[in-house]
């Protein structure tokens, strides 16, 4: 209980003020409330992800080369630690990362559950009903869409050789670090880990997955509209996930001080 209170204080004092001033205004327009609620729900789960990362680090410290372990957090995915070198992934490492993020870690299943609950409450699509059968159909549909999106993203990034992981900012201060997390949702690095490239693969994959998922939805939803909705979702979810991954070390330090 004391640990949970400590995490809440850190979120309130260090992270939430920055997010409130930079992100929340964009979600207060009409029609954005449901997306914002899901975003807050994701942020709450960050508490568990921070605790998990601390446990893993205390058991086995991160090695000098990030490629030897390919760290993947169960909530915010693959990341490059702040003091680790930027080393391009090999094809084998990319495939291993794809398998972990798409099938063997809980993150994708939790993401599916969030959006299934959202659609279940809104009874979308209404033709599936709001009972257990409808929940099952929504889960299968949303999970298949997430797998397609991950697959298209990994394939596209692998073809062009761009960096698929989030690199924690080498800067200091909540503001610069949050800006880094925000911007890194829209840019990435090429295969030399130096040149900046537009991070178009996750957004193109989101559009493709949304459009494909629309084909098996009842009532014939507009494919292009579903694609653009998925792109918007990728934008705010990506920023939120990057921010959680960026500030995880701060929560670990608070845990350590509390324990000492």
C-alpha positions as CSV (number, residue, x, y, z in Angstrom):
1,X,0.0,0.0,0.0
2,X,2.8,2.4,0.9
3,X,4.5,1.6,-2.5
4,X,1.3,2.4,-4.4
5,X,0.9,5.7,-2.5
6,X,4.5,6.6,-3.4
7,X,3.9,5.9,-7.1
8,X,0.8,8.0,-7.1
9,X,2.7,10.9,-5.6
10,X,5.4,10.7,-8.3
11,X,2.8,10.5,-11.0
12,X,1.0,13.5,-9.5
13,X,4.1,15.7,-9.0
14,X,6.3,14.9,-11.9
15,X,4.4,13.4,-14.8
16,X,0.8,14.4,-14.7
17,X,1.5,18.2,-14.7
18,X,3.5,17.9,-17.9
19,X,0.9,15.6,-19.6
20,X,-1.9,17.9,-18.5
21,X,-0.3,21.0,-20.0
22,X,0.7,19.3,-23.3
23,X,-1.7,16.5,-24.1
24,X,-5.0,16.7,-22.3
25,X,-6.2,19.9,-24.1
26,X,-6.2,18.0,-27.4
27,X,-8.5,15.3,-25.9
28,X,-11.1,17.7,-24.4
29,X,-12.8,18.4,-27.7
30,X,-16.1,16.8,-28.4
31,X,-15.8,13.1,-29.4
32,X,-12.5,12.6,-27.7
33,X,-13.7,11.7,-24.3
34,X,-13.8,7.9,-24.8
35,X,-10.2,7.8,-26.1
36,X,-9.0,9.9,-23.2
37,X,-10.7,7.6,-20.7
38,X,-8.8,4.6,-22.2
39,X,-5.6,6.6,-22.0
40,X,-6.0,7.3,-18.3
41,X,-6.7,3.6,-17.8
42,X,-3.5,2.7,-19.5
43,X,-1.6,5.2,-17.4
44,X,-2.9,3.5,-14.2
45,X,-1.4,0.2,-15.3
46,X,2.0,1.8,-15.5
47,X,2.3,1.2,-11.8
48,X,2.5,-2.5,-12.4
49,X,4.9,-2.1,-15.3
50,X,7.3,-0.1,-13.3
51,X,7.3,-2.6,-10.5
52,X,7.9,-5.4,-13.0
53,X,10.9,-3.6,-14.5
54,X,12.4,-3.0,-11.1
55,X,12.2,-6.7,-10.3
56,X,13.9,-7.7,-13.5
57,X,16.7,-5.2,-13.1
58,X,17.4,-6.2,-9.5
59,X,17.8,-9.8,-10.5
60,X,19.9,-9.3,-13.6
61,X,21.4,-5.9,-14.5
62,X,21.2,-4.6,-18.0
63,X,24.2,-5.6,-20.1
64,X,26.4,-3.0,-21.9
65,X,24.9,-4.0,-25.3
66,X,21.1,-3.7,-25.5
67,X,21.0,-6.3,-28.3
68,X,22.0,-9.2,-26.0
69,X,18.6,-9.2,-24.2
70,X,16.2,-7.1,-26.2
71,X,14.4,-5.8,-23.2
72,X,10.6,-5.8,-23.6
73,X,8.4,-4.5,-20.9
74,X,5.0,-6.1,-20.7
75,X,3.1,-2.8,-21.0
76,X,5.2,-0.4,-23.0
77,X,7.2,-2.8,-25.2
78,X,10.8,-2.7,-26.5
79,X,13.1,0.0,-25.3
80,X,16.7,1.0,-25.3
81,X,18.0,2.0,-21.8
82,X,19.3,5.5,-21.4
83,X,23.0,4.5,-21.0
84,X,23.0,1.7,-23.5
85,X,24.6,2.0,-27.0
86,X,22.4,2.5,-30.0
87,X,23.1,-0.6,-32.0
88,X,21.1,-1.7,-35.1
89,X,19.2,-4.9,-34.8
90,X,20.0,-7.9,-37.0
91,X,17.3,-9.7,-38.9
92,X,17.2,-12.5,-36.3
93,X,16.9,-10.0,-33.5
94,X,14.1,-8.2,-35.3
95,X,12.2,-11.5,-35.7
96,X,12.7,-12.4,-32.0
97,X,11.5,-8.9,-31.0
98,X,8.4,-9.3,-33.2
99,X,7.5,-12.7,-31.7
100,X,7.9,-11.3,-28.1
101,X,5.8,-8.2,-28.7
102,X,3.1,-9.9,-30.7
103,X,2.7,-13.3,-29.1
104,X,4.6,-14.0,-25.9
105,X,4.4,-10.9,-23.8
106,X,1.1,-9.7,-22.2
107,X,1.1,-6.2,-23.7
108,X,-0.8,-7.0,-26.9
109,X,-3.4,-9.0,-25.0
110,X,-3.9,-6.1,-22.5
111,X,-4.2,-3.6,-25.4
112,X,-6.8,-5.9,-27.0
113,X,-8.7,-6.1,-23.7
114,X,-8.8,-2.3,-23.3
115,X,-10.4,-1.7,-26.6
116,X,-12.7,-4.7,-26.4
117,X,-14.1,-3.3,-23.1
118,X,-14.5,0.1,-24.8
119,X,-16.4,-1.4,-27.7
120,X,-18.4,-3.6,-25.4
121,X,-19.6,-0.6,-23.3
122,X,-20.5,1.3,-26.5
123,X,-22.0,-1.9,-28.0
124,X,-19.9,-1.4,-31.2
125,X,-20.7,-3.0,-33.6
126,X,-24.3,-3.2,-32.3
127,X,-25.0,-6.3,-34.5
128,X,-22.7,-8.4,-32.3
129,X,-24.8,-7.6,-29.2
130,X,-23.7,-6.7,-25.7
131,X,-23.6,-10.3,-24.2
132,X,-20.8,-12.8,-23.8
133,X,-21.0,-13.8,-27.5
134,X,-20.5,-10.2,-28.6
135,X,-17.6,-9.8,-26.2
136,X,-15.9,-12.9,-27.7
137,X,-16.4,-11.6,-31.3
138,X,-15.0,-8.2,-30.4
139,X,-12.0,-9.8,-28.7
140,X,-11.2,-12.0,-31.7
141,X,-11.7,-9.1,-34.1
142,X,-9.6,-6.6,-32.1
143,X,-6.8,-9.1,-31.4
144,X,-6.6,-10.1,-35.0
145,X,-6.4,-6.4,-35.9
146,X,-3.6,-5.8,-33.4
147,X,-1.6,-8.8,-34.7
148,X,-2.0,-7.5,-38.3
149,X,-0.8,-4.1,-37.2
150,X,2.3,-5.4,-35.3
151,X,3.1,-7.7,-38.3
152,X,2.9,-4.9,-40.9
153,X,4.9,-2.6,-38.6
154,X,7.7,-5.1,-38.1
155,X,7.7,-6.0,-41.8
156,X,7.9,-2.4,-43.0
157,X,10.6,-1.5,-40.5
158,X,12.6,-4.6,-41.3
159,X,12.5,-3.8,-45.0
160,X,13.8,-0.3,-44.6
161,X,16.1,-1.2,-41.6
162,X,14.6,1.4,-39.3
163,X,14.7,1.3,-35.5
164,X,11.6,-0.3,-34.0
165,X,12.4,0.4,-30.3
166,X,11.9,3.4,-28.1
167,X,15.2,5.0,-26.9
168,X,15.0,6.7,-23.6
169,X,16.1,10.3,-23.6
170,X,19.7,11.2,-22.7
171,X,18.4,14.5,-21.5
172,X,17.3,15.6,-18.0
173,X,14.1,17.3,-16.7
174,X,10.5,16.2,-17.1
175,X,9.7,18.7,-19.9
176,X,12.5,17.8,-22.3
177,X,12.0,14.1,-21.6
178,X,8.3,14.3,-22.3
179,X,9.0,16.2,-25.5
180,X,11.4,13.4,-26.5
181,X,8.7,10.8,-25.8
182,X,6.2,12.8,-27.8
183,X,8.5,13.4,-30.8
184,X,9.8,9.9,-30.9
185,X,6.3,8.7,-31.7
186,X,6.7,10.5,-35.1
187,X,10.4,10.0,-35.9
188,X,12.8,7.1,-35.7
189,X,16.4,6.3,-36.8
190,X,17.7,4.5,-39.9
191,X,20.0,1.4,-39.8
192,X,23.0,3.5,-38.8
193,X,21.1,4.7,-35.6
194,X,22.1,8.3,-36.4
195,X,20.0,9.7,-39.3
196,X,16.4,10.6,-38.4
197,X,13.5,9.2,-40.5
198,X,9.8,9.8,-40.3
199,X,8.2,7.0,-38.2
200,X,5.6,6.2,-40.8
201,X,5.5,2.4,-40.5
202,X,3.4,2.2,-37.3
203,X,0.9,4.7,-38.8
204,X,0.8,3.0,-42.2
205,X,0.3,-0.4,-40.4
206,X,-2.4,1.1,-38.2
207,X,-4.3,2.3,-41.3
208,X,-3.9,-1.0,-43.0
209,X,-4.9,-3.1,-40.0
210,X,-8.0,-0.8,-39.4
211,X,-9.0,-1.1,-43.0
212,X,-8.6,-4.9,-43.0
213,X,-10.5,-5.2,-39.8
214,X,-13.4,-3.3,-41.2
215,X,-13.9,-5.9,-43.9
216,X,-15.2,-8.5,-41.4
217,X,-17.2,-6.0,-39.3
218,X,-21.0,-6.1,-39.7
219,X,-23.0,-3.2,-41.2
220,X,-20.2,-2.6,-43.7
221,X,-18.3,0.2,-42.0
222,X,-16.4,2.6,-44.3
223,X,-12.9,1.1,-44.7
224,X,-11.1,4.4,-45.2
225,X,-12.8,5.9,-42.1
226,X,-11.8,2.9,-40.0
227,X,-8.2,3.2,-41.3
228,X,-8.0,6.9,-40.3
229,X,-9.5,6.1,-36.9
230,X,-6.8,3.6,-36.3
231,X,-4.1,6.1,-37.3
232,X,-5.5,8.6,-34.7
233,X,-5.5,5.9,-32.0
234,X,-1.9,5.0,-32.9
235,X,-0.9,8.7,-32.4
236,X,-2.2,9.2,-28.9
237,X,-1.5,5.6,-27.7
238,X,2.1,5.8,-29.0
239,X,2.7,9.1,-27.1
240,X,1.3,7.6,-23.9
241,X,3.3,4.4,-24.1
242,X,6.5,6.3,-24.9
243,X,5.9,8.5,-21.9
244,X,5.3,5.6,-19.6
245,X,8.5,4.0,-20.8
246,X,10.5,7.2,-20.5
247,X,9.6,7.8,-16.8
248,X,9.9,4.2,-15.6
249,X,13.5,4.7,-14.2
250,X,12.2,7.5,-12.0
251,X,9.7,5.2,-10.4
252,X,12.4,2.6,-9.9
253,X,14.5,5.1,-8.0
254,X,11.6,6.0,-5.8
255,X,11.0,2.3,-5.1
256,X,14.7,1.9,-4.1
257,X,14.7,4.9,-1.8
258,X,11.5,3.7,-0.1
259,X,13.0,0.2,0.4
260,X,16.2,1.6,1.9
